[in-house]
Amino acid sequence: MAHLLRAAVALPRLLALALVFASALAPAPALANLVEAVRRVQPSVVGITTFRVMRPLASHLAGTGFVVGDGQHVITNSHVIHSDSSKGGQQALFALVKNGSDVDRRTLTVVAEDPAHDLALLRMSGDPLPAVQLRAEPELLPEGSSIAVTGFPIGTVLGLYPATQAGIVSARTPNVSPQPDSRFLDAAFVTTPRYEVYQLDLVAYPGHSGSPLYNAETGEVIGILNATFIKSTREKVIADPSGIAYAIPAGFIRQLLTANGIQP
């Protein structure tokens, strides 16, 4: 009988210890949500390749894009599809799509561009792919929000494997920064329309241009990463790259889709 009483007293303590141990092993909620967000977004991410017959390396992974709308359209940065246009010759565009251990190459045709926001809308050949969920609300996520990007930061050097970086929204800032004196003024600075962009605490590389920026909690795409366009107007006074990343808000993507008869 005494043994049974001692066991009954000890049981609640053992259960409490088991719960503590289990909670220590369980992933943090934010991490679990990010894993699910990546799972949702990754099938929509494609590599954007430019192809020129006369180029020493004919095929070049210029950046990243992601599938939107009806599953047959892709959004990327405008500067990605023009990354080597100065080299002359006829250029073709392709989307590289992961298909298990293989890679499919889909033809891309330009539907429309929005140079003011560095956006390009492309139509992709072949069967539809899963499309991302674009943020519908016009306001940007607040500072401190957890975000992630998935893309191809080093091109195909390490193979076509989409990689994810996580960070936070560090600021919501104008795309054009006031310059200290007239030495930093040029035609592009004067004529660039002013609008608000995401400034991110996140390391981005050239191949990340065009990657989806999404809410790490939900997988909802809130913008498109931009590694070049915004820097040209915000960081004129910085001699070396700052490492700060920027993104164009998803509202401008929705506008481009709607203007071309595509349901976001």
Secondary structure by P-SEA (a helix, b strand, c coil): caaaaaaaaaaaaaaaaaaaaaaaacccaaaaaaaaaaaaccccbbbbbbbbccccccccccbbbbbcccccbbbbbccccccccccccbbbbbbbbbcccbbbbbbbbbcccccccbbbbbbbcccccccccccccccccccccccccccccccccccbbbbbbbbccccccccccccccccccccccccbbbbbbbbcccccccccccccccccccccccbbbbcccccccccccccccccbbbbccaaaaaaaaaaacccc
